[in-house]
Amino acid sequence: MDKRTSTTISLMTCRTMPRVMGEAGVETVEPFQPQRRKAALVLLSVTLVWGATFIWMKQALNALGPEIERYGTFSVVAYLVALRFLIAMVLVAAVFPKTWNGLTSLPIWKGGGILGGLMLVGFVSQMIALNEINPSTSAFLTSLYVVMTALLTVKMTQHPPRRTLYWGVLMATLGAGFIEGPPHLSWGWGEVVTVGCALFFALHIIFTQKLTLEFDPLMLTLTSFIVVGFGSLLLALTSSSDASSMMSEVVNREGVMLPVFLLGLGGSFYCLVALNVYQRHMHPVQAAIIYAFEPVWATLFGLGLGLVPWTWWIVFGGGILLAGNILVEVTSPEEPSVDLSSE
């Protein structure tokens, strides 16, 4: 990780940040200042939608079995990620037209490039590895991003997280990892890729915390979606020997475009706009603990659709995760601050 200029980030306050002119004449807008618990509820709703994305991803991948066999997993998955984020890009530009102003700002592009690059690697690797390992192992290894977020925060801040956050991290990791049963680790390439994916998601949480307090979060959202969308498209084009046929078959395959549109609308547009706007009002470790609820919702949706069998591990994992979040919530001070700095 490269050295960054020291910056003090005050979180979860009710003070209003003034409008200032940033580099390249981009105006840094006043962030929303909701109460911390409101931000927590919004981020919880993000995990609910993210849980549904697991179902939508599996539906799209299952429908594309012939294309995956013919063109390869990487090319097809990269194209799905591209479609998802290009849909979200158009929605952000249409719903928030002022974000277009950020397209002329080099700092906004740099920030969006960091967030978009981390998401690009994380999403593509997650979807590829999902075809190689079982869901319980994937859930456990991906949940390690909660631990990684805490470790990165300790390294990057002068004020490490309070003790109850460490307990919350442990409980969230165990709950998310065991909700579909004990993971059976064999440490093939799929497991290694999933751990790498968890690291990139942890870095995304950390950099979201830093950058959305420096720049307009919606402008960052648009540029990051452009980076992920066109970056994934480039990967799809360069990794396939017959990209035009692959893309045509994917979009015309029955049962693909509806889940892909839902991934763009819900999983990318709603979730990442909400995350960029609201996460900055919370400690990054607490946000990571909330995000660990994603496999709980995914499991419940899977139960409702008959895709996941009922086991008592669901109660065990979900109960520990819920208890960890309650512990963190009831012991949270009103106005903590985090100092993200370089040595």
C-alpha positions as CSV (number, residue, x, y, z in Angstrom):
1,M,0.0,0.0,0.0
2,D,1.5,3.4,-1.0
3,K,2.1,6.2,1.5
4,R,-0.7,8.7,1.8
5,T,-0.9,12.2,3.3
6,S,-2.1,12.1,6.8
7,T,-5.8,12.9,7.3
8,T,-8.0,12.9,10.3
9,I,-11.4,11.5,9.8
10,S,-14.1,12.4,12.3
11,L,-17.0,9.9,12.1
12,M,-20.5,9.8,13.3
13,T,-20.8,13.5,14.2
14,C,-23.7,15.8,13.8
15,R,-21.6,18.7,12.6
16,T,-22.1,20.0,9.1
17,M,-19.1,20.0,6.7
18,P,-18.9,23.2,4.7
19,R,-18.8,23.3,0.9
20,V,-15.2,23.8,-0.3
21,M,-13.7,23.9,-3.7
22,G,-11.4,20.9,-4.3
23,E,-8.7,20.4,-6.9
24,A,-9.7,21.0,-10.5
25,G,-12.6,23.1,-9.3
26,V,-14.7,20.3,-8.1
27,E,-17.0,21.2,-5.3
28,T,-16.9,18.9,-2.3
29,V,-20.5,18.7,-1.2
30,E,-21.8,18.6,2.3
31,P,-22.2,15.0,3.3
32,F,-25.4,13.7,4.8
33,Q,-25.2,13.7,8.6
34,P,-27.6,11.0,9.7
35,Q,-27.5,9.5,13.2
36,R,-25.2,6.6,13.5
37,R,-28.1,4.1,14.0
38,K,-29.8,5.4,10.8
39,A,-26.5,4.8,9.0
40,A,-26.4,1.3,10.5
41,L,-29.9,0.5,9.3
42,V,-29.1,1.7,5.8
43,L,-26.0,-0.5,5.7
44,L,-28.1,-3.4,7.0
45,S,-30.5,-2.9,4.1
46,V,-27.4,-3.1,1.8
47,T,-26.6,-6.5,3.2
48,L,-30.1,-7.6,2.5
49,V,-29.9,-6.7,-1.1
50,W,-26.4,-8.2,-1.3
51,G,-27.8,-11.5,0.0
52,A,-30.2,-11.5,-2.9
53,T,-27.3,-11.0,-5.4
54,F,-26.0,-14.4,-4.5
55,I,-29.3,-15.9,-5.9
56,W,-29.1,-13.7,-9.0
57,M,-25.5,-14.6,-9.7
58,K,-26.2,-18.3,-9.4
59,Q,-29.3,-17.9,-11.7
60,A,-27.2,-16.2,-14.4
61,L,-24.3,-18.6,-14.1
62,N,-26.6,-21.7,-14.2
63,A,-28.3,-20.4,-17.3
64,L,-24.9,-19.8,-19.0
65,G,-23.6,-23.3,-18.6
66,P,-23.1,-23.9,-22.4
67,E,-21.3,-20.5,-22.8
68,I,-19.0,-21.1,-19.8
69,E,-18.1,-24.5,-21.3
70,R,-17.5,-23.0,-24.7
71,Y,-15.8,-19.7,-23.9
72,G,-14.4,-20.3,-20.4
73,T,-15.5,-19.1,-17.0
74,F,-13.3,-16.0,-16.9
75,S,-14.5,-14.4,-20.1
76,V,-18.2,-15.0,-19.3
77,V,-17.9,-13.8,-15.7
78,A,-16.0,-10.7,-16.7
79,Y,-18.7,-9.9,-19.2
80,L,-21.4,-10.4,-16.5
81,V,-19.6,-8.0,-14.2
82,A,-19.2,-5.5,-17.0
83,L,-23.0,-5.6,-17.8
84,R,-23.8,-5.2,-14.1
85,F,-21.7,-2.1,-13.6
86,L,-22.5,-0.5,-16.9
87,I,-26.2,-0.7,-16.0
88,A,-25.4,0.9,-12.6
89,M,-23.2,3.5,-14.3
90,V,-26.1,4.6,-16.5
91,L,-28.5,4.8,-13.5
92,V,-26.1,6.9,-11.5
93,A,-25.6,9.3,-14.4
94,A,-29.3,9.6,-15.0
95,V,-30.5,9.9,-11.4
96,F,-27.7,12.1,-10.2
97,P,-26.8,14.4,-13.2
98,K,-24.5,16.6,-11.1
99,T,-22.1,13.7,-10.9
100,W,-21.1,14.5,-14.5
101,N,-19.1,17.4,-13.1
102,G,-16.7,15.0,-11.5
103,L,-15.7,13.6,-14.9
104,T,-13.5,16.6,-15.5
105,S,-11.7,16.2,-12.1
106,L,-8.4,14.3,-11.9
107,P,-8.7,13.7,-8.1
108,I,-12.2,12.3,-8.6
109,W,-10.8,9.9,-11.3
110,K,-8.0,8.9,-9.0
111,G,-10.3,8.1,-6.2
112,G,-12.8,6.4,-8.4
113,G,-9.9,4.4,-9.9
114,I,-8.8,3.1,-6.5
115,L,-12.3,2.1,-5.5
116,G,-13.2,0.7,-8.9
117,G,-9.9,-1.2,-9.2
118,L,-10.5,-2.9,-5.8
119,M,-14.1,-3.8,-6.7
120,L,-13.0,-5.1,-10.2
121,V,-10.6,-7.6,-8.7
122,G,-12.9,-8.5,-5.9
123,F,-16.0,-9.1,-7.9
124,V,-14.4,-11.0,-10.7
125,S,-12.4,-13.2,-8.4
126,Q,-15.4,-13.9,-6.2
127,M,-17.6,-15.0,-9.1
128,I,-14.9,-17.2,-10.6
129,A,-14.0,-18.9,-7.3
130,L,-17.7,-19.5,-6.6
131,N,-17.7,-22.2,-9.3
132,E,-14.7,-24.0,-7.8
133,I,-15.5,-24.2,-4.0
134,N,-18.6,-25.1,-2.0
135,P,-20.8,-22.3,-0.5
136,S,-19.8,-22.9,3.1
137,T,-16.1,-22.6,2.4
138,S,-16.7,-19.5,0.2
139,A,-18.8,-17.9,3.0
140,F,-16.1,-18.6,5.6
141,L,-13.1,-17.4,3.6
142,T,-14.9,-14.3,2.3
143,S,-15.9,-13.4,5.9
144,L,-12.2,-13.0,6.7
145,Y,-12.5,-9.5,5.2
146,V,-14.0,-8.5,8.6
147,V,-10.8,-9.6,10.4
148,M,-8.7,-8.0,7.6
149,T,-10.5,-4.7,8.0
150,A,-9.8,-4.6,11.7
151,L,-6.1,-5.4,11.1
152,L,-5.7,-2.8,8.4
153,T,-7.4,-0.2,10.6
154,V,-5.0,-0.9,13.4
155,K,-2.1,-0.5,11.1
156,M,-3.4,2.7,9.4
157,T,-4.7,4.5,12.5
158,Q,-3.2,6.1,15.6
159,H,-6.3,5.0,17.6
160,P,-7.0,1.2,17.3
161,P,-10.6,0.0,17.5
162,R,-12.0,-0.4,21.0
163,R,-12.0,-3.8,22.6
164,T,-15.7,-4.6,22.0
165,L,-15.1,-4.2,18.2
166,Y,-12.6,-7.0,18.4
167,W,-15.2,-9.3,20.0
168,G,-17.6,-8.2,17.3
169,V,-15.1,-9.0,14.6
170,L,-14.5,-12.5,16.0
171,M,-18.3,-13.2,16.4
172,A,-19.1,-11.9,12.9
173,T,-16.4,-14.0,11.3
174,L,-17.5,-17.1,13.0
175,G,-21.2,-16.5,12.4
176,A,-20.7,-15.7,8.7
177,G,-18.3,-18.5,8.2
178,F,-20.4,-21.3,9.8
179,I,-23.9,-20.3,8.8
180,E,-23.9,-23.0,6.1
181,G,-22.0,-25.5,8.2
182,P,-18.3,-26.1,9.0
183,P,-16.1,-25.2,6.1
184,H,-14.1,-28.0,4.6
185,L,-10.8,-26.4,3.5
186,S,-8.5,-28.1,1.0
187,W,-6.6,-25.0,-0.1
188,G,-6.9,-25.3,-3.8
189,W,-6.7,-22.3,-6.1
190,G,-10.3,-21.5,-5.5
191,E,-9.7,-21.1,-1.8
192,V,-6.6,-18.9,-2.3
193,V,-8.5,-16.7,-4.8
194,T,-11.3,-16.3,-2.3
195,V,-8.9,-15.2,0.5
196,G,-7.5,-12.6,-2.0
197,C,-11.0,-11.5,-2.7
198,A,-11.6,-10.9,1.0
199,L,-8.4,-8.8,1.2
200,F,-9.6,-6.5,-1.7
201,F,-13.0,-6.1,-0.1
202,A,-11.4,-5.1,3.2
203,L,-9.2,-2.5,1.3
204,H,-12.4,-1.3,-0.4
205,I,-14.0,-0.6,3.0
206,I,-10.9,1.2,4.2
207,F,-10.5,3.4,1.1
208,T,-14.3,4.1,0.9
209,Q,-14.0,5.5,4.4
210,K,-11.1,7.8,3.5
211,L,-12.1,8.9,0.0
212,T,-15.8,9.6,0.6
213,L,-14.9,12.1,3.3
214,E,-12.5,13.9,0.9
215,F,-14.6,14.0,-2.2
216,D,-18.2,13.9,-3.3
217,P,-19.3,10.3,-2.8
218,L,-21.7,10.2,-5.7
219,M,-19.0,11.5,-8.1
220,L,-16.7,8.8,-6.8
221,T,-19.5,6.3,-7.4
222,L,-19.9,7.2,-11.0
223,T,-16.1,7.1,-11.8
224,S,-15.7,3.8,-9.9
225,F,-18.5,2.3,-11.9
226,I,-16.9,3.4,-15.2
227,V,-13.6,1.8,-14.1
228,V,-15.3,-1.5,-13.1
229,G,-17.6,-1.6,-16.1
230,F,-15.1,-0.9,-18.8
231,G,-12.3,-2.7,-17.0
232,S,-14.4,-5.9,-16.9
233,L,-15.4,-5.4,-20.6
234,L,-11.8,-5.1,-21.5
235,L,-11.0,-8.3,-19.6
236,A,-13.9,-10.1,-21.4
237,L,-12.8,-8.9,-24.8
238,T,-9.1,-9.8,-24.4
239,S,-9.7,-13.2,-22.7
240,S,-12.0,-14.7,-25.4
241,S,-11.0,-15.9,-28.8
242,D,-14.4,-15.0,-30.1
243,A,-15.6,-12.2,-27.9
244,S,-18.4,-11.0,-30.2
245,S,-20.1,-14.4,-30.4
246,M,-19.7,-14.8,-26.6
247,M,-21.3,-11.5,-25.8
248,S,-24.1,-12.0,-28.3
249,E,-24.9,-15.5,-26.8
250,V,-24.8,-14.2,-23.2
251,V,-27.3,-11.4,-23.7
252,N,-29.6,-13.6,-25.8
253,R,-29.5,-16.6,-23.4
254,E,-32.9,-17.0,-21.7
255,G,-32.9,-16.4,-18.0
256,V,-29.7,-14.2,-18.0
257,M,-30.6,-10.5,-18.5
258,L,-33.3,-10.2,-15.7
259,P,-30.9,-11.3,-12.9
260,V,-28.1,-9.2,-14.5
261,F,-30.4,-6.1,-14.5
262,L,-31.3,-6.8,-10.9
263,L,-27.6,-7.1,-10.0
264,G,-27.0,-3.7,-11.6
265,L,-30.0,-2.0,-10.1
266,G,-29.8,-3.5,-6.6
267,G,-26.4,-5.0,-6.0
268,S,-24.4,-2.1,-7.6
269,F,-26.5,1.0,-8.0
270,Y,-28.5,0.9,-4.7
271,C,-25.9,-0.8,-2.5
272,L,-22.8,1.1,-3.5
273,V,-24.5,4.5,-3.6
274,A,-25.8,3.8,-0.1
275,L,-22.5,2.4,1.0
276,N,-20.5,5.4,-0.3
277,V,-22.9,8.0,1.3
278,Y,-23.5,6.3,4.7
279,Q,-20.5,4.2,5.6
280,R,-18.4,7.3,6.4
281,H,-20.6,8.0,9.5
282,M,-19.4,4.8,11.1
283,H,-16.2,3.2,12.2
284,P,-14.9,1.1,9.3
285,V,-14.7,-2.0,11.5
286,Q,-18.3,-1.6,12.7
287,A,-19.4,-1.3,9.1
288,A,-17.5,-4.5,8.2
289,I,-19.3,-6.3,11.0
290,I,-22.6,-5.2,9.6
291,Y,-21.7,-6.3,6.1
292,A,-21.1,-9.8,7.5
293,F,-24.9,-10.2,7.6
294,E,-24.8,-10.8,3.8
295,P,-24.5,-14.6,4.0
296,V,-27.4,-14.7,6.5
297,W,-29.8,-13.1,4.0
298,A,-28.3,-15.2,1.2
299,T,-29.0,-18.4,3.3
300,L,-32.6,-17.2,4.1
301,F,-33.3,-16.5,0.5
302,G,-31.9,-19.8,-0.5
303,L,-34.1,-21.5,2.1
304,G,-37.2,-19.8,0.7
305,L,-36.4,-20.9,-2.9
306,G,-35.5,-24.4,-1.9
307,L,-31.8,-23.9,-2.9
308,V,-30.4,-24.4,0.7
309,P,-31.4,-27.2,3.1
310,W,-32.3,-26.4,6.6
311,T,-29.7,-27.1,9.3
312,W,-29.1,-25.9,12.8
313,W,-25.9,-24.3,11.6
314,I,-28.1,-21.5,10.3
315,V,-29.3,-20.7,13.8
316,F,-25.8,-21.1,15.2
317,G,-24.1,-18.9,12.7
318,G,-26.9,-16.3,12.4
319,G,-27.2,-16.1,16.2
320,I,-23.5,-15.5,16.8
321,L,-23.4,-12.9,14.1
322,L,-26.5,-11.1,15.5
323,A,-25.1,-11.2,19.0
324,G,-21.8,-9.7,17.8
325,N,-23.7,-6.8,16.1
326,I,-25.8,-6.2,19.2
327,L,-22.7,-6.1,21.4
328,V,-21.0,-3.5,19.1
329,E,-24.2,-1.5,18.8
330,V,-25.0,-1.2,22.5
331,T,-21.4,-0.3,23.4
332,S,-20.8,2.2,20.7
333,P,-20.0,5.8,21.8
334,E,-21.9,8.6,20.1
335,E,-19.0,10.4,18.4
336,P,-15.9,8.3,17.9
337,S,-13.2,9.4,15.5
338,V,-10.7,7.5,13.3
339,D,-7.3,8.9,12.2
340,L,-6.3,7.3,9.0
341,S,-2.7,8.2,8.4
342,S,0.6,7.2,7.0
343,E,3.6,6.8,9.1
